[in-house]
Amino acid sequence: MDTFGNTPLFDAEFNSKGRGDLILLLRGLGADPLAVNASGRTPVGLARRIGNYDVAKFFGDLPA
């Protein structure tokens, strides 16, 4: 985690530019999409909040 509590999965989302290869790799290795950062946000919540289908589609297997 960085100083904001963001995990590598958060970083992968921020820098994905619509590509999900790193997101999928991290999730496949067990990265927690429900890990809460210092702002109370989760990777899956961020993906859905920003309304970016290119990122949110990599979390479609999780409940809303």
PAZAPA-4460 file (N, C-alpha, C; in steps of 0.05 Angstrom, whole numbers, plus 32768, in hexadecimal, padded with zeros to 4 digits):
% residues 64
    n_x    n_y    n_z   ca_x   ca_y   ca_z    c_x    c_y    c_z   seq   type   mol
   8011   7FE8   8000   8000   8000   8000   8011   8019   8000     1      M     A
   8008   802E   7FF3   8016   8047   7FF4   800D   8057   800B     2      D     A
   8015   8070   800D   800E   8081   8025   7FF1   8088   8026     3      T     A
   7FE2   8084   8010   7FC5   8089   800F   7FB5   806F   8014     4      F     A
   7FC3   8059   8018   7FB6   8040   801C   7FAE   8032   8001     5      G     A
   7FB8   803D   7FEB   7FB1   8031   7FD1   7FC3   8019   7FCC     6      N     A
   7FB7   8004   7FC2   7FC5   7FEC   7FBB   7FCD   7FED   7F9E     7      T     A
   7FDD   7FDA   7F95   7FE4   7FD9   7F79   7FCC   7FD8   7F66     8      P     A
   7FB6   7FCC   7F70   7F9E   7FCA   7F60   7F92   7FE6   7F5B     9      L     A
   7F93   7FF8   7F6F   7F8B   8013   7F6A   7F9C   8020   7F55    10      F     A
   7FB6   801C   7F57   7FC9   8028   7F44   7FC4   801E   7F28    11      D     A
   7FBE   8004   7F26   7FB8   7FF9   7F0B   7F9F   8006   7EFF    12      A     A
   7F8B   800B   7F10   7F73   8019   7F06   7F79   8035   7EFC    13      E     A
   7F87   8044   7F0D   7F8E   8060   7F07   7F9D   8062   7EEC    14      F     A
   7FAE   804F   7EE7   7FBF   8050   7ED0   7FB8   803D   7EB9    15      N     A
   7FA0   8032   7EB9   7F99   801D   7EA6   7F95   8028   7E8A    16      S     A
   7F8B   8040   7E87   7F86   804C   7E6C   7F75   8039   7E5C    17      K     A
   7F62   802C   7E69   7F4F   801A   7E5B   7F59   7FFD   7E58    18      G     A
   7F72   7FF8   7E5F   7F7D   7FDD   7E5D   7F7A   7FD0   7E78    19      R     A
   7F73   7FB7   7E78   7F6F   7FA9   7E91   7F83   7F92   7E97    20      G     A
   7F98   7F90   7E87   7FAA   7F7A   7E8B   7FB6   7F79   7EA7    21      D     A
   7FBE   7F90   7EB1   7FCA   7F90   7ECC   7FB4   7F8C   7EE1    22      L     A
   7F9D   7F98   7EDD   7F87   7F94   7EF0   7F80   7F76   7EF2    23      I     A
   7F7E   7F69   7EDB   7F77   7F4C   7EDB   7F8E   7F3C   7EE7    24      L     A
   7FA7   7F43   7EE2   7FBD   7F35   7EED   7FBC   7F37   7F0C    25      L     A
   7FB9   7F4F   7F16   7FB9   7F53   7F33   7FA1   7F45   7F40    26      L     A
   7F8A   7F46   7F33   7F73   7F38   7F3F   7F77   7F1A   7F3E    27      R     A
   7F84   7F10   7F29   7F89   7EF4   7F27   7F9D   7EEA   7F3C    28      G     A
   7FAE   7EFD   7F45   7FC1   7EF6   7F5A   7FB7   7EFB   7F76    29      L     A
   7F9D   7F03   7F77   7F90   7F06   7F91   7F8E   7F22   7F9C    30      G     A
   7F93   7F36   7F8C   7F90   7F52   7F95   7F73   7F56   7F9D    31      A     A
   7F6F   7F63   7FB4   7F55   7F66   7FC0   7F46   7F7E   7FB4    32      D     A
   7F31   7F7A   7FA4   7F22   7F91   7F99   7F11   7F9F   7FAE    33      P     A
   7F10   7F94   7FC6   7F00   7FA1   7FDC   7F12   7FAD   7FF1    34      L     A
   7F2C   7FAF   7FEC   7F3F   7FBB   8000   7F39   7FD9   8002    35      A     A
   7F36   7FE3   801A   7F2F   7FFF   801F   7F48   8010   8023    36      V     A
   7F4A   8026   8014   7F60   8038   8017   7F5B   804D   802D    37      N     A
   7F6D   8060   8031   7F6A   8074   8046   7F52   8086   8042    38      A     A
   7F48   8088   802A   7F30   8098   8024   7F16   8088   8026    39      S     A
   7F19   806F   802E   7F01   805E   8030   7EF7   8053   8015    40      G     A
   7F08   8054   8001   7F00   804A   7FE7   7F0C   802F   7FE1    41      R     A
   7EFF   801F   7FD0   7F09   8006   7FC8   7F0F   8007   7FAA    42      T     A
   7F20   7FF5   7FA0   7F25   7FF4   7F83   7F0B   7FF0   7F73    43      P     A
   7EFA   7FDE   7F7B   7EE1   7FDA   7F6C   7ECF   7FF3   7F6E    44      V     A
   7ECE   7FFF   7F85   7EBE   8017   7F88   7EC8   802E   7F77    45      G     A
   7EE2   8030   7F75   7EEE   8045   7F64   7EE7   8040   7F47    46      L     A
   7EE9   8027   7F3E   7EE3   8020   7F23   7EC6   8028   7F1C    47      A     A
   7EB4   8022   7F2E   7E98   8028   7F29   7E92   8046   7F2C    48      R     A
   7E9F   8053   7F3E   7E9A   806F   7F44   7EA2   8081   7F2D    49      R     A
   7EB9   807B   7F20   7EC2   808C   7F0B   7EB2   8088   7EF1    50      I     A
   7EA1   8073   7EF1   7E8F   806E   7EDA   7E9F   8068   7EC1    51      G     A
   7EB6   805C   7EC4   7EC6   8055   7EAD   7EC2   8037   7EA7    52      N     A
   7EB3   8032   7E92   7EAD   8016   7E8B   7EC7   8006   7E86    53      Y     A
   7EDB   8013   7E7A   7EF4   8006   7E74   7F01   7FFA   7E8D    54      D     A
   7EFD   8007   7EA4   7F08   7FFD   7EBD   7EF4   7FEC   7ECC    55      V     A
   7EDB   7FF5   7ECE   7EC7   7FE7   7EDD   7EC1   7FCB   7ED3    56      A     A
   7EC5   7FC6   7EB9   7EBF   7FAB   7EAE   7ED1   7F96   7EBA    57      K     A
   7EE8   7F9D   7EC5   7EFA   7F8A   7ED1   7EF1   7F82   7EEE    58      F     A
   7EDB   7F8D   7EF7   7ED1   7F87   7F11   7EB3   7F7E   7F10    59      F     A
   7EAB   7F77   7EF8   7E8F   7F6F   7EF3   7E86   7F56   7F02    60      G     A
   7E99   7F47   7F0B   7E93   7F2E   7F19   7E8C   7F33   7F37    61      D     A
   7E8F   7F4C   7F3F   7E8A   7F52   7F5C   7E6E   7F5F   7F5E    62      L     A
   7E61   7F5A   7F75   7E46   7F65   7F79   7E47   7F84   7F7A    63      P     A
   7E32   7F90   7F72   7E30   7FAE   7F72   7E2F   7FB9   7F8D    64      A     A
***
